[in-house]
Amino acid sequence: MGRKVLVIDDDIYCLDVSVEYLLDKKFTVSSSHEPVCPLIRTNAETCPMTTPCYDFVLSDNHMPQMTGLEFFTYQTQRGCKIPPQRKALISGDISEKEAAAAKKLGCTVFKKPCSLNTLDHWINNLYTMEA
């Protein structure tokens, strides 16, 4: 059973590094340079999924179309099935207000550059809590 992950970053280098890292960890990885999910694809009022579409999501915050925080807020307001503790913002430039809002949603915030060890620790904790 593969673990599905969504990685979103408009910086192609950061996106590639994250994707390669997760592929090496044997995850099934979907990636995008902008926020994407079934809610956005279908412009639905509520999440059309009956189960989470990804095990976890890593998203940059500052992107041209929508920030990662706006994306996670949008998902939460529409009943996304991915638990908020399985969502993380990774940003080199996140304000205290944005970081506080993300934490209020239940998301984790990482500062860029974020070490792979830090990501490993977060991911391992996600699966430890599940056991």
Secondary structure, 3 states (H helix, E strand, C coil): CCCEEEEECCCHHHHHHHHHHHHHCCCEEEEECCCCCHHHHHCCCCCCCCCCCCCEEEEECCCCCCCHHHHHHHHHHCCCCCCHHHEEEEECCCCHHHHHHHHHHCCEEEECCCCHHHHHHHHHHHHHHHC
